[in-house]
Amino acid sequence: MERPAWAPWSIDISVPSVARIYDYYLGGSHNFEVDREAARRAMQFMPGLPKIMQANRAFMRRAVRHAAGAGITQFLDIGSGIPTYGNVHEVAQAASPGARVVYVDHDPVAVAHGQAVLDGNDDAGVVAADLRKPQDILTSPQVERLLDLRRPVALLLVAILHFVEDTDDPYGAVAQLSDALAPGSMLILTHASYAGIPLPPERADGAVDVYKDLRNPLVMRSREEIARFFEGYDMVEPGLVPMPAWRPETAPEDEDAYAFSGFAGVGRTA
């Protein structure tokens, strides 16, 4: 397999990556055949996976515009993946020139490509770190340079928490991050769930098993379990809902049925 120029030498391009699979679902070009093969295997069980990812991205853009409209000018996007068109810094800085954005991911391709995309953008940076180690994120040079944690921050956890198993204490990680943020901060979150998937759970399990085989287990949580991540936040209307139902810009009934898989929400601290 030929290594493209943008792929860091430190990565094994024969092993699939969740970030690159996500990039493939979104129509990106920073993925390998091993990633595309894993994605196609998952889509054999759940053919609407690209629609779910597109709904994730559309919600993220609406939520970022909402945060910017509410006066937030700082954004911390953890599990950001490989930057694609309409990413957080583009949306935030278009809505609020000078807005500052820090991306966090542990995938080397996501970090390397993010650094290339942000070259020359003094108001955005990338951190190589893991959600499961919040202090590594909060004390990183990029966060310390770009974000003033004494002022409100929008914390984005979009399509990331369902890759953190309960044994790794995702609730504790979110609480630790939230505790470091100033009053008036926001939590912007999406999470996979069996709820809303237009398939029997046993068929959806086939896609879940593909991620388990990749050693990136996909944890499907209930609405009540997802709502626990918002402890300490006041939910922004309309609350924790399917992604197309959160402040839609087009008629939700026109959306693909798969787009309603899982939940999205925004919370704000007092």
C-alpha positions as CSV (number, residue, x, y, z in Angstrom):
1,M,0.0,0.0,0.0
2,E,1.5,3.3,-1.1
3,R,1.7,5.9,1.7
4,P,0.3,9.3,0.6
5,A,2.4,12.4,1.3
6,W,-0.1,13.7,4.0
7,A,0.1,10.5,6.1
8,P,2.6,10.7,9.0
9,W,5.2,8.0,9.0
10,S,4.3,7.2,12.6
11,I,0.9,5.6,11.7
12,D,0.2,2.1,10.6
13,I,-1.8,2.6,7.4
14,S,-2.8,-1.1,7.5
15,V,-5.0,-0.6,10.6
16,P,-8.4,1.2,10.3
17,S,-9.0,4.4,12.1
18,V,-12.4,5.7,13.4
19,A,-11.5,9.3,12.4
20,R,-10.6,8.2,8.8
21,I,-13.8,6.0,8.6
22,Y,-15.8,9.1,9.6
23,D,-13.9,11.1,7.0
24,Y,-15.0,8.5,4.4
25,Y,-18.6,8.6,5.5
26,L,-18.5,12.4,4.9
27,G,-17.0,12.1,1.5
28,G,-13.5,13.1,2.5
29,S,-10.3,12.0,0.9
30,H,-8.1,11.4,3.9
31,N,-8.7,7.7,4.3
32,F,-7.2,4.5,3.2
33,E,-8.6,1.4,1.6
34,V,-8.5,-0.4,5.0
35,D,-10.8,2.4,6.4
36,R,-13.1,2.2,3.4
37,E,-13.4,-1.6,3.7
38,A,-14.3,-1.3,7.4
39,A,-16.9,1.4,6.6
40,R,-18.4,-0.8,3.9
41,R,-18.6,-3.7,6.3
42,A,-20.5,-1.6,8.8
43,M,-22.8,-0.2,6.1
44,Q,-23.8,-3.8,5.1
45,F,-25.7,-3.8,8.4
46,M,-26.6,-0.1,8.6
47,P,-26.6,1.4,5.2
48,G,-27.6,4.9,6.5
49,L,-24.3,5.5,8.4
50,P,-23.2,8.3,6.1
51,K,-26.6,10.0,6.6
52,I,-26.1,9.8,10.4
53,M,-22.7,11.4,10.1
54,Q,-24.0,14.1,7.8
55,A,-26.7,14.9,10.4
56,N,-24.0,15.1,13.1
57,R,-22.1,17.7,11.1
58,A,-25.2,19.7,10.2
59,F,-26.2,19.8,13.9
60,M,-22.7,20.8,14.9
61,R,-22.8,23.8,12.5
62,R,-26.2,24.9,13.8
63,A,-25.0,24.6,17.4
64,V,-21.8,26.5,16.8
65,R,-23.8,29.4,15.2
66,H,-26.2,29.3,18.1
67,A,-23.2,29.6,20.6
68,A,-21.6,32.4,18.6
69,G,-25.0,34.2,18.5
70,A,-25.2,33.8,22.3
71,G,-21.9,35.7,22.7
72,I,-19.5,32.8,23.0
73,T,-16.2,33.3,21.1
74,Q,-14.2,30.3,22.4
75,F,-14.6,26.7,21.2
76,L,-13.0,23.5,22.4
77,D,-13.8,20.7,20.0
78,I,-12.7,17.3,21.5
79,G,-12.7,14.3,19.2
80,S,-12.7,16.7,16.3
81,G,-11.6,14.2,13.6
82,I,-10.2,15.2,10.2
83,P,-11.1,18.8,9.3
84,T,-13.6,18.9,6.4
85,Y,-15.5,21.8,4.8
86,G,-17.7,23.7,7.3
87,N,-15.7,22.7,10.3
88,V,-15.9,24.5,13.7
89,H,-13.3,27.2,13.0
90,E,-14.9,28.1,9.7
91,V,-18.4,28.4,11.2
92,A,-17.4,30.1,14.4
93,Q,-15.1,32.7,12.7
94,A,-17.6,33.5,10.0
95,A,-20.2,34.1,12.7
96,S,-17.8,35.9,15.1
97,P,-14.6,37.1,13.5
98,G,-11.7,36.5,15.9
99,A,-13.4,33.6,17.6
100,R,-10.8,31.1,18.9
101,V,-10.9,27.4,18.4
102,V,-8.9,24.5,19.7
103,Y,-9.3,21.0,18.1
104,V,-8.4,17.9,20.1
105,D,-7.9,14.4,18.7
106,H,-5.7,11.4,19.3
107,D,-5.6,10.3,15.7
108,P,-2.2,11.3,14.2
109,V,-3.8,11.9,10.7
110,A,-6.5,14.1,12.2
111,V,-3.8,16.1,14.1
112,A,-1.5,16.4,11.1
113,H,-4.2,17.4,8.7
114,G,-5.7,19.8,11.2
115,Q,-2.3,21.5,11.6
116,A,-2.0,21.9,7.8
117,V,-5.6,23.3,7.4
118,L,-5.0,25.8,10.2
119,D,-1.5,27.0,9.0
120,G,-1.6,30.8,9.2
121,N,-4.8,30.9,11.3
122,D,-3.5,32.4,14.6
123,D,-6.9,32.0,16.3
124,A,-7.0,28.2,16.0
125,G,-4.9,25.3,17.0
126,V,-4.7,21.5,17.3
127,V,-3.9,19.3,20.4
128,A,-2.9,15.7,20.2
129,A,-4.7,14.3,23.3
130,D,-7.3,12.0,24.5
131,L,-10.7,12.8,26.0
132,R,-10.0,10.2,28.7
133,K,-7.2,12.4,30.0
134,P,-8.9,15.9,30.5
135,Q,-5.9,17.4,32.3
136,D,-3.7,16.8,29.3
137,I,-6.1,18.9,27.2
138,L,-6.7,21.6,29.8
139,T,-3.0,22.2,30.4
140,S,-1.9,21.9,26.8
141,P,0.1,24.9,25.3
142,Q,-2.6,25.4,22.7
143,V,-5.4,25.7,25.2
144,E,-3.4,27.9,27.5
145,R,-2.5,30.2,24.5
146,L,-5.8,30.4,22.8
147,L,-8.5,30.0,25.4
148,D,-9.2,32.1,28.5
149,L,-11.0,29.6,30.8
150,R,-12.2,32.5,32.9
151,R,-14.6,33.3,30.1
152,P,-17.3,31.1,28.6
153,V,-16.3,28.3,26.3
154,A,-18.4,26.1,24.0
155,L,-17.2,22.5,24.7
156,L,-18.0,20.2,21.7
157,L,-18.2,16.5,22.2
158,V,-19.8,15.5,18.9
159,A,-19.9,11.8,18.0
160,I,-17.1,11.0,20.5
161,L,-18.5,9.9,23.8
162,H,-20.0,6.7,22.3
163,F,-16.4,5.5,21.8
164,V,-15.6,5.8,25.5
165,E,-16.5,2.8,27.5
166,D,-18.0,3.0,31.0
167,T,-14.8,1.5,32.4
168,D,-13.0,4.7,31.2
169,D,-15.4,6.9,33.2
170,P,-16.8,9.2,30.4
171,Y,-19.0,10.9,32.9
172,G,-16.1,11.8,35.1
173,A,-14.1,13.1,32.1
174,V,-17.0,15.4,31.0
175,A,-17.5,16.6,34.6
176,Q,-13.8,17.4,34.9
177,L,-13.8,19.4,31.7
178,S,-17.0,21.2,32.6
179,D,-15.7,22.1,36.1
180,A,-12.8,23.9,34.4
181,L,-15.1,26.1,32.4
182,A,-16.5,29.5,33.4
183,P,-20.2,30.1,34.1
184,G,-22.1,30.7,30.8
185,S,-20.2,28.0,29.0
186,M,-22.0,25.5,26.7
187,L,-21.8,21.8,26.2
188,I,-22.6,20.7,22.6
189,L,-23.0,17.0,22.3
190,T,-24.2,14.1,20.1
191,H,-24.3,10.4,21.0
192,A,-25.2,7.2,19.2
193,S,-28.2,5.2,20.5
194,Y,-30.4,2.4,19.3
195,A,-33.3,4.9,19.7
196,G,-34.4,6.2,16.3
197,I,-32.4,3.7,14.1
198,P,-34.9,2.4,11.5
199,L,-33.6,-1.1,11.9
200,P,-34.1,-3.9,14.5
201,P,-31.5,-3.7,17.2
202,E,-30.1,-7.1,16.3
203,R,-29.3,-5.8,12.8
204,A,-27.8,-2.6,14.1
205,D,-25.6,-4.8,16.3
206,G,-23.8,-6.0,13.2
207,A,-22.4,-2.4,12.6
208,V,-21.6,-2.2,16.4
209,D,-19.6,-5.4,16.1
210,V,-17.5,-4.0,13.2
211,Y,-16.3,-1.2,15.5
212,K,-15.7,-3.8,18.3
213,D,-13.5,-5.7,15.8
214,L,-11.5,-2.5,15.3
215,R,-10.9,-2.3,19.0
216,N,-13.0,0.9,19.1
217,P,-16.2,-0.4,20.8
218,L,-19.3,1.7,19.9
219,V,-21.3,2.1,23.2
220,M,-25.0,2.7,22.4
221,R,-26.4,4.5,25.4
222,S,-30.1,5.3,26.2
223,R,-31.5,8.8,26.2
224,E,-31.4,8.8,30.0
225,E,-27.8,7.7,30.0
226,I,-26.9,10.5,27.5
227,A,-28.8,13.1,29.5
228,R,-26.5,12.4,32.5
229,F,-23.6,14.1,30.6
230,F,-25.5,17.4,31.0
231,E,-25.6,17.4,34.8
232,G,-24.8,20.9,35.9
233,Y,-26.1,22.4,32.6
234,D,-29.5,24.0,31.8
235,M,-30.7,22.4,28.6
236,V,-31.2,24.8,25.6
237,E,-34.5,24.4,23.9
238,P,-35.6,22.0,22.4
239,G,-33.6,19.8,24.8
240,L,-32.0,16.4,24.0
241,V,-33.6,15.4,20.7
242,P,-32.8,13.6,17.5
243,M,-30.3,15.6,15.5
244,P,-32.6,17.0,12.8
245,A,-35.0,18.1,15.4
246,W,-32.6,20.5,17.1
247,R,-33.4,24.0,15.8
248,P,-33.7,22.8,12.2
249,E,-33.1,25.1,9.3
250,T,-35.1,22.8,6.9
251,A,-38.2,20.7,7.5
252,P,-37.2,17.6,9.6
253,E,-39.7,15.5,7.8
254,D,-37.6,15.9,4.6
255,E,-34.6,14.3,6.3
256,D,-33.5,10.7,5.7
257,A,-34.9,8.3,8.4
258,Y,-31.3,7.4,9.5
259,A,-30.6,11.0,10.4
260,F,-32.9,10.6,13.5
261,S,-30.6,7.9,15.0
262,G,-29.2,8.9,18.4
263,F,-29.5,12.2,20.2
264,A,-28.1,15.8,20.2
265,G,-28.4,18.6,22.7
266,V,-26.9,21.8,24.0
267,G,-26.6,22.8,27.6
268,R,-25.5,26.1,29.2
269,T,-24.3,26.8,32.7
270,A,-25.8,29.6,34.7
